[in-house]
Amino acid sequence: MRWEELGEQPCSMSRTLAVVGDRWTLLILRDCFLGVRRFDAFERRIGLTRHLLADRLKKLVEHGVLVKVPYQQRPLREEYRLTEKGLALHPVILSLVSWGDAWMADERGAPIEHYHKGCGQRMKPVMVCSECAEPVGPRDIDVRPGAAFGEEVEKLLAG
């Protein structure tokens, strides 16, 4: 399968990777959640060439993950803000950070700690069932084809 074809697959993971699946895009999203909004700040923090940064930001805007909002009229200057669709990626980014803290940190530990504003405690993401709120792990979930996909997805699930 070619990279350009990912978005056409009957697989939510493939379709998602087609939009946010490269390292530069994930670093842009990380910075968005840290409050970065302006092109020059992304460029300075990530160290990505202007051309590649512009390409990744354009893709995120085209897919409705970010929106460009003017912050200055003369000359026109715009910043990038997360949309509702973009904000929905927060659990994904937080999970990746948590995985990195657990498996990739050096002896100093996590570079950034996350605190829940509601209770003030340091927190880690936990996946829970939307129906009963019980924590779930990989062995607690059955995977079945979506009603509209049937045989098209059976191959994927067959392994």
LOZANU-984342 format. One record per residue: x, y negated, z of N, C-alpha, C, O in turn; residue in one letter. Coordinates in steps of 0.05 Angstrom, whole numbers, padded with zeros to 5 digits, always signed. Each point is the difference from the previous one (the first is absolute). Last residue first. Example, Ala and Ser with C-alpha at 12.3 -4.5 7.8 and 13.67 -1.06 7.14 Angstrom:
LOZANU-984342
+00257+00045+00142+00016-00024+00001-00015-00022+00014+00010-00022+00004S-00004+00137-00005-00018-00024+00000+00018-00024+00000+00021+00000+00013A
end
This chain:
LOZANU-984342
-00122+00220+00205+00029+00001+00005+00014+00011-00023+00024+00002+00000G-00121-00021+00017+00010+00028-00001+00030+00002+00005+00010+00021+00008A-00059-00105-00016-00003+00013+00027+00011+00028+00000+00006+00011+00022L-00008-00059-00104+00017-00015+00019+00000+00014+00028+00021+00002+00013L-00078+00031-00080+00028+00006-00007+00019-00014+00020+00019+00012+00009K-00113-00031-00004+00007+00027+00010+00029+00007-00005+00013+00013+00017E-00059-00093-00049+00017-00002+00024+00008+00027+00011+00019+00002+00015V-00077-00009-00091+00022-00019-00006+00020-00001+00023+00024-00004-00005E-00107+00052+00013+00022+00015-00013+00024-00018-00006+00022+00010+00001E-00090-00062+00056-00001+00029-00004+00025+00013-00011+00022-00002+00012G-00062-00096+00003+00024+00010-00013+00002+00030-00005+00010+00008-00021F-00078-00066+00070+00000-00007-00029+00024+00011-00015+00002-00003-00024A-00014+00016+00120-00024+00010-00014+00001-00005-00030-00010+00016-00016A+00101-00005+00070-00022-00020+00001-00022+00010-00018+00005+00014-00020G+00064+00057+00064-00004-00018-00022-00023-00019+00005-00021+00007+00012P+00077+00028+00072-00019+00012-00020-00003-00020-00023+00004-00024+00003R+00057+00049+00095-00002-00016-00024-00018+00014-00020+00004+00024-00006V+00012-00028+00120-00005+00017-00024-00002-00019-00024-00012-00021+00003D+00062+00008+00099-00016-00010-00023-00002+00021-00022+00020+00012-00007I+00035-00010+00089-00027-00005+00010-00019-00008-00023-00023-00007+00006D+00121+00021-00009-00014+00026+00004-00029-00003+00008-00014+00020+00002R+00072-00098-00013-00002+00015-00025-00015+00026+00002-00013+00009-00019P-00013-00078+00093+00026+00004-00013-00004+00017-00025-00023+00006-00007G-00040-00073+00081+00003+00021-00020+00028+00001-00011+00013-00021-00004V-00080-00019+00094+00025-00002-00016+00002+00024-00019-00007+00023+00007P-00089-00060+00024+00021+00019+00010+00024-00003-00018-00002-00002-00024E-00087-00042+00014+00023-00015+00012+00022+00018+00012+00017-00010+00015A-00102+00028-00069+00001+00007+00029+00022-00014+00015+00002+00003+00025C-00022-00021-00120-00026+00008+00011+00001+00005+00030-00019-00006+00015E+00095-00018-00072-00019-00022+00000-00026+00007+00013-00016-00018+00007S+00115+00059+00018-00024+00006-00016-00019-00023+00001-00006-00011+00022C+00111-00009-00009-00023+00012+00014-00022+00006-00019-00002-00013-00021V+00115-00016+00031-00022+00007-00018-00022+00014+00016+00006+00019+00014M+00071-00092+00018-00010+00027+00005-00024+00004-00020-00018-00017-00001V+00111-00055+00023-00025+00008-00015-00008+00029+00006+00017+00017+00002P+00034-00078+00071+00007+00015-00024-00025+00008-00014-00021+00004+00013K+00052-00084+00067-00016+00020-00012+00013+00013-00024+00018-00011-00012M-00009-00056+00109+00014+00010-00024-00016+00023-00011-00010+00017+00015R-00044-00089+00044+00018+00023+00002+00014+00006-00027-00012-00005-00022Q-00060-00062+00046+00027-00009+00006+00021+00022+00000+00023-00005+00006G-00122+00001-00026+00008+00009+00027+00028-00008+00007+00009+00004+00023C-00052-00035-00106-00022+00005+00019+00008+00007+00028-00011-00010+00019G+00072+00000-00095-00008-00025+00012-00022+00003+00021-00001-00015+00019K+00079+00086-00047-00029-00004-00005-00008-00026+00015+00004-00002+00024H+00096+00026-00065-00016-00002+00025-00029-00006-00007-00005-00017-00017Y+00106+00056-00028-00027-00010-00005-00016+00001+00026+00000+00020+00015H+00111-00029-00048-00020+00014+00016-00027-00013-00004-00002-00024-00004E+00103+00033-00052-00024-00016+00006-00019+00017+00017-00005+00023-00007I+00087+00015-00016+00008-00028-00004-00023-00020+00008+00005-00022+00008P+00015+00123+00034-00017-00014-00019+00009-00029-00003+00003-00014+00021A+00073+00076+00018-00029+00003+00000-00014-00016-00021+00012-00008-00020G+00085+00024+00043-00012-00024+00013-00031+00003+00001-00013-00015+00015R+00073+00078-00059+00000+00003+00029-00013-00023+00015-00007+00003+00023E-00027+00009-00122+00026+00007+00011-00002+00001+00030-00022+00000+00011D-00059+00023-00083+00013-00020+00016+00027+00009+00009+00006+00024+00003A-00073+00027-00055+00022-00014-00015+00014-00021+00017+00020-00011-00009M-00098+00069+00036+00018+00017-00014+00025-00014-00013+00019+00014-00007W-00092-00057+00062+00004+00027+00011+00023+00015-00013+00014+00015+00014A-00041-00101-00046+00010-00003+00027+00006+00027+00012+00020+00003+00015D-00059-00004-00100+00028-00009-00001+00012-00003+00028+00023+00006+00005G-00114+00015-00012+00016+00023-00009+00029-00008+00000+00017+00015+00009W-00077-00084+00008+00002+00018+00023+00016+00025-00007+00016+00009+00017S-00033-00070-00086+00018-00012+00019+00003+00019+00024+00023+00004+00009V-00086+00020-00072+00027+00003-00011+00021-00011+00019+00021+00012+00004L-00112-00024+00019+00008+00029+00002+00028+00004-00011+00016+00016+00011S-00054-00102-00020+00006+00006+00028+00009+00029+00005+00018+00006+00016L-00048-00031-00102+00026-00013+00006+00008+00006+00029+00023+00006+00005I-00108+00024-00030+00021+00014-00016+00027-00011+00007+00019+00015+00005V-00096-00056+00032+00007+00025+00013+00021+00016-00015+00016+00014+00013P-00044-00098-00052+00015-00002+00025+00005+00026+00014+00023+00005+00009H-00073-00027-00093+00025+00015-00001+00015-00001+00027+00020+00013+00003L-00101-00062-00022-00006+00028+00005+00025+00018-00002-00001+00023+00009A+00004-00116-00030-00001+00004+00029-00006+00029+00007+00009+00011+00021L-00014-00037-00112+00028+00000+00010+00001+00006+00030+00017+00015+00009G-00101-00026-00048+00012+00025-00011+00029+00002+00010+00009+00022+00007K-00054-00101+00012-00012+00022+00016+00013+00027-00008+00006+00017+00017E+00058-00092-00042-00029+00001-00003-00010+00021+00020+00015+00012+00015T+00079-00072-00011-00013+00026-00001-00030-00004-00002-00012-00016+00014L+00082-00058-00052-00013+00009+00025-00013+00027-00005-00010+00006-00021R+00087-00082-00022-00013+00025-00003-00012+00009+00027+00014+00000+00020Y+00008-00102-00068+00010+00021+00017-00017+00024-00003-00022-00001-00012E+00049-00093-00051-00019+00020+00011+00014+00019+00019+00024+00005-00003E-00018-00110-00050+00014+00022+00012-00020+00018+00014-00019-00009+00012R+00027-00082-00084-00016+00022+00010+00018+00022+00011+00018+00010-00014L+00019-00110+00016-00008+00020-00020-00016+00022+00013+00002+00005+00025P-00041-00054+00004+00019-00012-00019+00028+00003+00010+00008-00014+00019R-00081+00059+00028-00012-00007-00026+00020-00011-00021-00001+00007-00023Q+00003+00067+00111+00010-00027-00008-00011-00005-00028+00000+00018-00017Q-00020+00062+00060+00007-00014+00025+00010-00028-00006+00005-00016+00019Y-00068+00101-00070+00016-00024-00001+00005-00011+00028-00018-00001+00017P+00003+00106-00041-00014-00023+00011+00018-00024-00002+00022+00000+00010V-00035+00109-00048+00016-00024+00000-00017-00023+00009-00022-00004-00010K+00015+00112+00036-00012-00021-00015+00018-00024+00002+00013-00005+00020V-00008+00121-00008+00008-00027+00008-00016-00020-00017-00010+00007-00022L-00012+00081+00010+00013+00004+00026+00008-00027+00012-00002-00004+00024V-00039+00027-00114-00016-00011+00022+00011+00005+00028-00015-00002+00019G+00051+00021-00111-00014+00022+00013-00016-00009+00025-00012+00016+00014H+00067-00077-00064-00017+00012-00020-00018+00022+00013-00023+00004-00009E+00090-00044+00063-00022-00019-00005-00020+00013-00020-00024-00002+00004V+00102+00049+00013-00016+00000+00024-00024-00019-00003-00022+00006+00011L+00086-00004-00080-00015+00025+00001-00019+00001+00024-00022+00009-00002K+00081-00082-00006-00021-00001-00021-00017+00025+00001-00025-00001-00002K+00101-00002+00057-00022-00017+00010-00023-00002-00020-00023+00000+00008L+00100+00047-00035-00014+00015+00022-00023-00017+00011-00021+00010+00006R+00076-00050-00072-00014+00023-00011-00016+00014+00021-00024+00007-00004D+00082-00077+00030-00024-00010-00014-00017+00022-00011-00024-00001+00001A+00106+00026+00038-00019-00010+00020-00025-00011-00013-00022+00007+00009L+00092+00019-00066-00013+00024+00013-00020-00009+00021-00022+00012+00002L+00072-00081-00043-00016+00014-00020-00015+00023+00012-00024+00003-00004H+00087-00051+00057-00025-00016-00005-00018+00015-00019-00025+00000+00004R+00091+00059+00056+00003-00020-00022-00027-00013-00004-00021+00011+00004T+00042+00026+00093-00008+00010-00026+00004-00021-00021-00004-00024+00006L+00015+00024+00094+00024+00001-00017-00006+00011-00028+00019+00009-00013G-00073-00028+00099+00002+00027-00012+00025+00002-00017+00012+00022-00002I-00033-00105+00047-00001+00021+00020+00006+00028-00012+00013+00016+00012R-00018-00096-00068+00022-00002+00020+00001+00024+00019+00021+00010+00006R-00093-00016-00069+00026+00003-00014+00023+00000+00020+00018+00016-00002E-00104-00035+00035+00003+00028-00008+00027+00005-00012+00014+00019+00007F-00034-00107+00011+00005+00014+00025+00002+00031-00005+00017+00013+00011A-00039-00072-00083+00028-00003+00008+00007+00015+00026+00022+00009+00004D-00113-00008-00035+00018+00014-00018+00029-00002+00009+00014+00020+00002F-00094-00028+00070+00011-00015-00022+00022+00015-00015+00016+00015+00012R-00064+00015+00070-00020-00006-00021+00012-00013-00025-00013+00001-00021R+00027+00058+00124+00014-00013-00023-00021-00004-00022-00016+00018-00005V+00001+00027+00093-00007-00028-00004+00014-00014-00023-00004-00024-00002G+00003+00119+00032+00016-00015+00019-00004-00030-00004+00013-00016+00013L-00054+00079-00071-00011+00005+00027+00016-00014+00022-00010-00003+00022F+00041-00003-00111-00026-00013+00001-00012+00004+00028-00011-00019+00011C+00091+00063-00029+00004-00028+00005-00027-00015+00001-00003-00019+00016D+00002+00110-00039+00010-00003+00027+00002-00029+00008-00009-00009+00021R-00011+00028-00110-00023+00004+00018+00008-00002+00029-00014-00013+00016L+00082+00011-00080-00016-00024-00003-00024+00001+00019-00006-00019+00014I+00059+00095-00020+00014-00021+00016-00015-00027-00003-00001-00015+00020L-00031+00088-00070-00004+00005+00028+00014-00021+00017-00011-00007+00021L+00024+00003-00113-00027-00007+00006-00006+00005+00030-00013-00017+00013T+00095+00044-00047-00001-00029+00001-00028-00009+00008-00003-00019+00015W+00021+00113-00028+00012-00011+00025-00003-00031+00002-00004-00010+00021R-00070+00067-00075+00029-00003-00002+00011-00015+00024-00015-00014+00014D-00082+00038-00032+00018+00023+00004+00029-00005-00005+00015+00020-00001G-00108-00067-00006+00017-00007+00023+00023+00019+00004+00013-00001+00021V-00077+00008-00097-00001-00028+00008+00021-00007+00021+00014-00021-00003V-00025+00109-00030+00002-00015-00025+00000-00030+00007+00010-00016-00016A-00026+00080+00084+00028-00003-00006+00004-00017-00026+00021-00013-00002L-00109+00036+00027+00011-00020+00018+00030-00005-00006+00009-00022+00000T-00054+00088-00049-00011-00026-00007+00012-00022+00018+00005-00022-00009R+00016+00112+00028+00012-00009-00025-00009-00028-00008+00017-00016-00008S-00058+00055+00083+00029-00005+00006+00014-00010-00025+00014-00020+00001M-00104+00049-00008+00002-00026+00013+00029-00007+00006+00007-00024-00001S-00044+00085-00080+00013+00004+00026+00004-00028+00012+00013-00017-00011C-00034+00051-00084-00022+00003+00019+00010+00006+00028-00006+00020+00013P+00059-00081-00091-00004+00027+00011-00024+00002+00019-00007-00020+00013Q+00048-00058-00059-00021+00013-00015-00007+00028+00012-00018+00013-00010E+00091-00073+00039-00026-00013+00006-00024+00013-00014-00023-00006+00007G+00114+00035-00024-00008+00006+00028-00028-00010+00006-00016+00013+00012L+00074-00022-00094-00025+00016+00000-00011+00005+00028-00022+00011+00002E+00106-00056-00023-00022-00017-00010-00027+00015+00001-00021-00013+00000E+00103+00059+00023-00007-00020+00020-00024-00017-00009-00017-00006+00017W+00025+00105-00056+00015-00025-00002-00010-00020+00021-00024+00001+00007R+00025+00111-00010-00017-00023+00000+00018-00025+00000+00020-00001+00015M
end
